[in-house]
Amino acid sequence: MNAYFSVLKLRLQLGLQYRAAALAGIATQFFFGFIHIMVFEAFYAHASGTPPMSLEQLASYTWLKQAFLALIVLWFRDNEIFGLITSGNVAYELCRPVSLYGFWYAKLLAQRISGALLRCFPILLAVFFLPAPYRMQAPPSLASLALFIAVLAIGLLVIGALSMLMYISVFYTLSPAGSMLMFVIISDFFAGIILPLPLMPDWLRQIAELLPFHLTADFPFRVYTGHIPPEEAVWGIFKQLAWLAALIVLGAAWLRKALRRVVIQGG
C-alpha cells in the first residue's frame, strides 16, 4: 500500500503546481454557474405548482457542482494514460512491481483532488456573499454537512473506478475519443451534472437511480442542501460502497483480461 500512497502524494504535489490553469478554471466556472442559475430562475418564474427543489437549493447545488467539478466529471482526464495505451508504452508500466490497476487508480485520484483543491476554496468563499437568488446557502444541519463530506469522498472513489473503465476500454477501441464520448455523455447526464435528478421525468429519474453515476454528484449535493435527509443519506452510503466494490472488481478483472491480449511490437 505504501507504493500507492507514494504515487498519490507525488501526483498530488505535481497537480498543485498548476495554479494559473486553476485561476482560468475558476473564472470559467463562475461564468457557467451564473448562467445555470439564471436559466433555472427563468423557468421557476413561470413554473406552475410546487417545484421538486427550491431555487435556493438549486443555487447551492450549482455552486457545489462548479466548486468540485474536478471530482465529479469523467472528462477531467489523464491524457498520459491514454498515451501509454495507444503508443504501446504501457509495456514500461507493466515492469513496475505493483498492480497496474492500483497504480493508475492512485494517479487518477491525485489528479482530481489537486484540481479540486485549487478551485473549490475560492469559489466557495465567494458564493456565500452573493446576492439572492445566486447566494449559496449553508447546509440545514451539521449532520447534513458531515454526511456531505463523507458521501463526496466516497463519490470520488466511485468516479475513479468509473474512470478506470473508460481507460481500460481504450485497449479495445484503440481510440480515446470514442471511449470518452460514450462515457462522458452517459455520465454527465445520469450523474445530475446537466440536470438534477428531481427535475427529470419520473421514468428517467428511476433509470438514473439504478445506475452508479448519480452517486458521484447528484446524491452528495442534495445531501448538502437537505433535499436528501440524513437518515436517507446513511442508506445511500451503503449503496455507494456496494457500487464501489462492484466497479473495482469489474475494472480489475477487465484490465487483467485486456492485458492478456496486449501485443507490444518493436525493439
FIVEX-757829 format. One record per residue (C-alpha): x, y, z; residue number from 0. Coordinates in nm, 4 decimals, padded with zeros to 6 digits, always signed. Each point is the difference from the previous one (the first is absolute). Layout:
<sites>
+----------+----------+----------+-----+
|        u |        v |        w |   k |
+----------+----------+----------+-----+
|        X |        Y |        Z | NUM |
...
+----------+----------+----------+-----+
</sites>
This chain:
<sites>
+----------+----------+----------+-----+
|        u |        v |        w |   k |
+----------+----------+----------+-----+
| +00.0000 | +00.0000 | +00.0000 |   0 |
| +00.2939 | +00.2358 | +00.0621 |   1 |
| +00.0753 | +00.0040 | -00.3744 |   2 |
| -00.3513 | +00.1171 | -00.0845 |   3 |
| -00.0006 | +00.2661 | +00.2708 |   4 |
| +00.3353 | +00.1234 | -00.1286 |   5 |
| -00.1412 | +00.0287 | -00.3525 |   6 |
| -00.3032 | +00.1835 | +00.1379 |   7 |
| +00.2191 | +00.2424 | +00.1940 |   8 |
| +00.2416 | +00.0728 | -00.2849 |   9 |
| -00.2744 | +00.0516 | -00.2577 |  10 |
| -00.1875 | +00.2219 | +00.2436 |  11 |
| +00.3061 | +00.2210 | +00.0451 |  12 |
| +00.0468 | +00.0151 | -00.3769 |  13 |
| -00.3636 | +00.0938 | -00.0629 |  14 |
| +00.0072 | +00.2822 | +00.2549 |  15 |
| +00.2640 | +00.1820 | -00.2069 |  16 |
| -00.2453 | +00.0948 | -00.2782 |  17 |
| -00.1361 | +00.3130 | +00.1703 |  18 |
| -00.0390 | +00.2124 | -00.3139 |  19 |
| -00.2176 | -00.2649 | -00.1618 |  20 |
| -00.2057 | -00.0142 | +00.3185 |  21 |
| -00.0631 | +00.3759 | -00.0077 |  22 |
| -00.1239 | -00.0245 | -00.3577 |  23 |
| -00.2210 | -00.2895 | +00.1034 |  24 |
| -00.1475 | +00.1979 | +00.2898 |  25 |
| -00.1030 | +00.2845 | -00.2316 |  26 |
| -00.1619 | -00.2462 | -00.2400 |  27 |
| -00.1865 | -00.1770 | +00.2789 |  28 |
| -00.1364 | +00.3270 | +00.1386 |  29 |
| -00.1281 | +00.0867 | -00.3473 |  30 |
| -00.1803 | -00.3312 | -00.0480 |  31 |
| -00.1294 | +00.0053 | +00.3569 |  32 |
| -00.1751 | +00.3330 | -00.0552 |  33 |
| -00.1370 | -00.1144 | -00.3370 |  34 |
| -00.1492 | -00.3184 | +00.1463 |  35 |
| -00.1628 | +00.1801 | +00.2913 |  36 |
| -00.1467 | +00.2647 | -00.2311 |  37 |
| -00.1494 | -00.2748 | -00.2178 |  38 |
| -00.1581 | -00.1659 | +00.3039 |  39 |
| -00.1235 | +00.3388 | +00.1238 |  40 |
| -00.1733 | +00.0654 | -00.3329 |  41 |
| -00.1698 | -00.3392 | +00.0034 |  42 |
| -00.1078 | +00.0331 | +00.3627 |  43 |
| -00.1492 | +00.3443 | -00.0641 |  44 |
| -00.2535 | -00.1619 | -00.2335 |  45 |
| -00.0358 | -00.3394 | +00.1691 |  46 |
| -00.3417 | -00.1228 | +00.1035 |  47 |
| -00.0341 | -00.1946 | +00.3224 |  48 |
| +00.2695 | -00.0759 | +00.2561 |  49 |
| +00.3377 | -00.0915 | -00.1527 |  50 |
| +00.1816 | -00.3096 | +00.1360 |  51 |
| +00.2973 | +00.2133 | +00.1080 |  52 |
| -00.0018 | +00.3605 | +00.1177 |  53 |
| +00.1968 | +00.2624 | -00.1916 |  54 |
| +00.2240 | +00.0449 | +00.3044 |  55 |
| +00.0819 | -00.3704 | -00.0008 |  56 |
| +00.0718 | +00.0131 | -00.3721 |  57 |
| +00.2367 | +00.2942 | +00.0483 |  58 |
| +00.1952 | -00.1917 | +00.2644 |  59 |
| -00.0039 | -00.3119 | -00.2184 |  60 |
| +00.1380 | +00.2021 | -00.2924 |  61 |
| +00.2844 | +00.1559 | +00.1970 |  62 |
| +00.0983 | -00.3341 | +00.1522 |  63 |
| +00.0095 | -00.1431 | -00.3503 |  64 |
| +00.2282 | +00.2804 | -00.1164 |  65 |
| +00.2236 | -00.0104 | +00.3084 |  66 |
| +00.0557 | -00.3757 | -00.0134 |  67 |
| -00.0110 | -00.0413 | -00.3772 |  68 |
| +00.3359 | -00.1788 | -00.0060 |  69 |
| -00.1362 | -00.2662 | +00.2350 |  70 |
| -00.3177 | -00.0853 | -00.1881 |  71 |
| +00.0502 | +00.0182 | -00.3785 |  72 |
| +00.1447 | -00.2802 | -00.2117 |  73 |
| +00.1417 | +00.2424 | -00.2575 |  74 |
| +00.2536 | +00.1141 | +00.2615 |  75 |
| +00.2451 | -00.2539 | -00.1382 |  76 |
| +00.3633 | -00.1076 | +00.0065 |  77 |
| +00.1294 | +00.0153 | -00.3572 |  78 |
| +00.3219 | -00.1664 | +00.1109 |  79 |
| -00.1829 | -00.3292 | +00.0609 |  80 |
| -00.1714 | +00.0231 | -00.3374 |  81 |
| +00.3400 | +00.0577 | -00.1612 |  82 |
| +00.1551 | -00.2990 | +00.1750 |  83 |
| -00.2721 | -00.2293 | -00.1335 |  84 |
| -00.0130 | +00.1260 | -00.3585 |  85 |
| +00.3791 | +00.0286 | -00.0424 |  86 |
| +00.0849 | -00.3370 | +00.1524 |  87 |
| +00.2049 | +00.1578 | +00.2787 |  88 |
| -00.2281 | -00.1760 | +00.2455 |  89 |
| +00.2717 | -00.2688 | -00.0178 |  90 |
| +00.2108 | +00.2167 | +00.2318 |  91 |
| -00.2878 | +00.0170 | +00.2477 |  92 |
| -00.0215 | -00.3794 | +00.0041 |  93 |
| +00.3597 | -00.0160 | +00.1217 |  94 |
| -00.0912 | +00.1694 | +00.3261 |  95 |
| -00.0299 | -00.2343 | +00.3021 |  96 |
| -00.3503 | +00.1277 | +00.0779 |  97 |
| -00.3536 | -00.0605 | -00.1225 |  98 |
| -00.0600 | +00.2067 | -00.3129 |  99 |
| -00.3614 | +00.0562 | +00.1040 | 100 |
| +00.0986 | +00.1341 | +00.3425 | 101 |
| +00.2816 | +00.2105 | -00.1454 | 102 |
| -00.2232 | +00.1726 | -00.2540 | 103 |
| -00.2855 | +00.0313 | +00.2479 | 104 |
| +00.2246 | +00.1863 | +00.2463 | 105 |
| +00.1195 | +00.2336 | -00.2781 | 106 |
| -00.3570 | +00.0815 | -00.1022 | 107 |
| -00.1085 | +00.0737 | +00.3566 | 108 |
| +00.2980 | +00.2317 | +00.0551 | 109 |
| -00.0707 | +00.1880 | -00.3228 | 110 |
| -00.3620 | +00.0584 | +00.0970 | 111 |
| +00.0772 | +00.0993 | +00.3593 | 112 |
| +00.2667 | +00.2518 | -00.1029 | 113 |
| -00.2302 | +00.1494 | -00.2632 | 114 |
| -00.2805 | +00.0400 | +00.2520 | 115 |
| +00.2203 | +00.1419 | +00.2764 | 116 |
| +00.1239 | +00.2804 | -00.2238 | 117 |
| -00.3508 | +00.1022 | -00.1049 | 118 |
| -00.2509 | -00.0803 | +00.2723 | 119 |
| +00.1062 | +00.2347 | +00.2799 | 120 |
| -00.0032 | +00.3292 | -00.1996 | 121 |
| -00.3384 | -00.0908 | -00.1490 | 122 |
| -00.1563 | -00.1040 | +00.3304 | 123 |
| +00.1313 | +00.3072 | +00.1816 | 124 |
| -00.1503 | +00.2339 | -00.2586 | 125 |
| -00.3417 | -00.1546 | -00.0644 | 126 |
| -00.1170 | +00.0306 | +00.3628 | 127 |
| +00.0084 | +00.3807 | -00.0401 | 128 |
| -00.1896 | +00.0257 | -00.3279 | 129 |
| -00.3443 | +00.1655 | -00.0074 | 130 |
| -00.3145 | -00.2136 | -00.0190 | 131 |
| -00.0865 | -00.2145 | -00.1879 | 132 |
| +00.3624 | -00.0713 | -00.0915 | 133 |
| +00.1218 | -00.0389 | +00.3568 | 134 |
| +00.1052 | -00.3438 | +00.1198 | 135 |
| -00.1824 | -00.1118 | +00.3133 | 136 |
| +00.1547 | -00.1693 | +00.3016 | 137 |
| -00.1027 | -00.3640 | +00.0590 | 138 |
| -00.3108 | -00.0385 | +00.2191 | 139 |
| +00.1893 | -00.1842 | +00.2741 | 140 |
| +00.3452 | -00.1179 | +00.1059 | 141 |
| -00.1122 | -00.3557 | -00.0730 | 142 |
| -00.0710 | +00.0955 | -00.3615 | 143 |
| +00.3437 | +00.1625 | -00.0270 | 144 |
| +00.1806 | -00.3006 | +00.1485 | 145 |
| -00.1886 | -00.2431 | -00.2213 | 146 |
| +00.0688 | +00.2180 | -00.3044 | 147 |
| +00.3750 | -00.0196 | +00.0615 | 148 |
| -00.0221 | -00.3770 | +00.0427 | 149 |
| -00.2112 | -00.0687 | -00.3091 | 150 |
| +00.2056 | +00.2407 | -00.2123 | 151 |
| +00.3175 | -00.1888 | +00.0978 | 152 |
| -00.1559 | -00.3375 | -00.0830 | 153 |
| -00.1391 | +00.1496 | -00.3202 | 154 |
| +00.3569 | +00.0925 | -00.0965 | 155 |
| +00.1001 | -00.3644 | +00.0374 | 156 |
| -00.2971 | -00.1036 | -00.2132 | 157 |
| +00.0839 | +00.2466 | -00.2796 | 158 |
| +00.3590 | -00.1266 | +00.0113 | 159 |
| -00.1233 | -00.3556 | -00.0540 | 160 |
| -00.2260 | +00.1155 | -00.2838 | 161 |
| +00.2927 | +00.1868 | -00.1561 | 162 |
| +00.2063 | -00.3167 | +00.0053 | 163 |
| -00.2646 | -00.1736 | -00.2127 | 164 |
| +00.0348 | +00.2793 | -00.2552 | 165 |
| +00.3783 | -00.0400 | -00.0186 | 166 |
| -00.0178 | -00.3799 | -00.0161 | 167 |
| -00.2445 | +00.0195 | -00.2924 | 168 |
| +00.2734 | +00.1699 | -00.2064 | 169 |
| +00.1903 | -00.3313 | -00.0052 | 170 |
| -00.2827 | -00.1185 | -00.2255 | 171 |
| -00.1026 | +00.3143 | -00.1903 | 172 |
| +00.3587 | +00.1338 | -00.0428 | 173 |
| -00.1550 | +00.3476 | -00.0153 | 174 |
| -00.0516 | +00.2150 | +00.3121 | 175 |
| -00.2448 | +00.2244 | -00.1868 | 176 |
| -00.2661 | -00.2658 | -00.0427 | 177 |
| +00.0258 | -00.1305 | +00.3549 | 178 |
| -00.0103 | +00.3489 | +00.1481 | 179 |
| -00.2979 | +00.1073 | -00.2076 | 180 |
| -00.2025 | -00.3023 | +00.1058 | 181 |
| +00.0892 | +00.0086 | +00.3694 | 182 |
| -00.0172 | +00.3786 | +00.0441 | 183 |
| -00.3443 | +00.0459 | -00.1586 | 184 |
| -00.1521 | -00.2796 | +00.2087 | 185 |
| +00.1740 | +00.1065 | +00.3201 | 186 |
| -00.0727 | +00.3744 | -00.0181 | 187 |
| -00.3679 | -00.0600 | -00.0631 | 188 |
| -00.0709 | -00.2731 | +00.2541 | 189 |
| +00.2278 | +00.1526 | +00.2662 | 190 |
| -00.2231 | +00.3075 | +00.0201 | 191 |
| +00.2650 | +00.2346 | -00.1356 | 192 |
| -00.2219 | +00.1255 | -00.2817 | 193 |
| -00.3264 | -00.0191 | +00.1969 | 194 |
| -00.0614 | -00.1073 | +00.3622 | 195 |
| -00.1845 | -00.3304 | +00.0240 | 196 |
| -00.3139 | +00.1448 | +00.1703 | 197 |
| -00.0609 | +00.2200 | -00.3063 | 198 |
| +00.0006 | -00.2962 | -00.2364 | 199 |
| -00.3186 | -00.1824 | -00.1068 | 200 |
| -00.0853 | -00.2808 | +00.2420 | 201 |
| +00.0828 | -00.2805 | -00.2443 | 202 |
| +00.3395 | +00.1514 | -00.0823 | 203 |
| +00.0797 | +00.0717 | +00.3655 | 204 |
| -00.0709 | -00.3638 | +00.0888 | 205 |
| +00.2464 | -00.1153 | -00.2654 | 206 |
| +00.2623 | +00.2455 | +00.1282 | 207 |
| -00.0422 | -00.1251 | +00.3567 | 208 |
| +00.0764 | -00.3558 | -00.1124 | 209 |
| +00.3382 | +00.1073 | -00.1392 | 210 |
| +00.3093 | +00.0969 | +00.2031 | 211 |
| +00.0589 | +00.3389 | -00.1637 | 212 |
| -00.2366 | +00.2021 | +00.2221 | 213 |
| +00.1921 | -00.1169 | +00.3080 | 214 |
| +00.2947 | +00.2184 | -00.1043 | 215 |
| -00.1745 | +00.3379 | -00.0345 | 216 |
| -00.3785 | +00.0192 | +00.0399 | 217 |
| -00.0105 | -00.2039 | +00.3194 | 218 |
| +00.2741 | +00.1918 | +00.1920 | 219 |
| -00.1292 | +00.3413 | -00.1081 | 220 |
| -00.3585 | -00.0737 | +00.1005 | 221 |
| +00.1248 | -00.1278 | +00.3359 | 222 |
| +00.1665 | +00.3388 | +00.0541 | 223 |
| -00.3134 | +00.1978 | -00.0884 | 224 |
| -00.2196 | -00.2145 | +00.2261 | 225 |
| -00.2071 | -00.1272 | -00.2912 | 226 |
| +00.1145 | -00.3474 | +00.1078 | 227 |
| -00.0457 | -00.0288 | +00.3809 | 228 |
| +00.2829 | -00.1451 | +00.2140 | 229 |
| -00.1742 | -00.3322 | +00.0679 | 230 |
| -00.0427 | -00.0582 | -00.3734 | 231 |
| +00.3583 | +00.1078 | -00.0647 | 232 |
| +00.1309 | -00.2693 | +00.2348 | 233 |
| -00.1703 | -00.2689 | -00.2076 | 234 |
| +00.1428 | +00.1653 | -00.3107 | 235 |
| +00.3520 | -00.0524 | +00.1368 | 236 |
| -00.0549 | -00.3773 | -00.0026 | 237 |
| -00.1129 | +00.0272 | -00.3613 | 238 |
| +00.3141 | +00.1981 | -00.0857 | 239 |
| +00.2256 | -00.2581 | +00.1660 | 240 |
| -00.1733 | -00.2889 | -00.1770 | 241 |
| +00.0422 | +00.1668 | -00.3394 | 242 |
| +00.3618 | +00.0898 | +00.0809 | 243 |
| +00.0871 | -00.3616 | +00.0813 | 244 |
| -00.1780 | -00.1276 | -00.3127 | 245 |
| +00.1699 | +00.2529 | -00.2303 | 246 |
| +00.3482 | -00.0684 | +00.1382 | 247 |
| -00.0427 | -00.3771 | -00.0330 | 248 |
| -00.1363 | +00.0422 | -00.3540 | 249 |
| +00.2753 | +00.2435 | -00.1005 | 250 |
| +00.2842 | -00.2109 | +00.1408 | 251 |
| -00.1319 | -00.3145 | -00.1717 | 252 |
| -00.0515 | +00.1828 | -00.3312 | 253 |
| +00.3521 | +00.1461 | +00.0138 | 254 |
| +00.1526 | -00.3433 | +00.0602 | 255 |
| -00.1915 | -00.1335 | -00.2995 | 256 |
| +00.1076 | +00.2967 | -00.2158 | 257 |
| +00.3664 | -00.0440 | +00.0932 | 258 |
| -00.0067 | -00.3656 | -00.1028 | 259 |
| -00.0738 | +00.1045 | -00.3594 | 260 |
| +00.2427 | +00.2954 | -00.0193 | 261 |
| +00.2686 | -00.0330 | -00.2667 | 262 |
| +00.3080 | +00.2246 | +00.0303 | 263 |
| +00.2015 | +00.0342 | -00.3213 | 264 |
| +00.3381 | +00.1532 | -00.0586 | 265 |
| +00.3556 | -00.0419 | +00.1207 | 266 |
+----------+----------+----------+-----+
</sites>
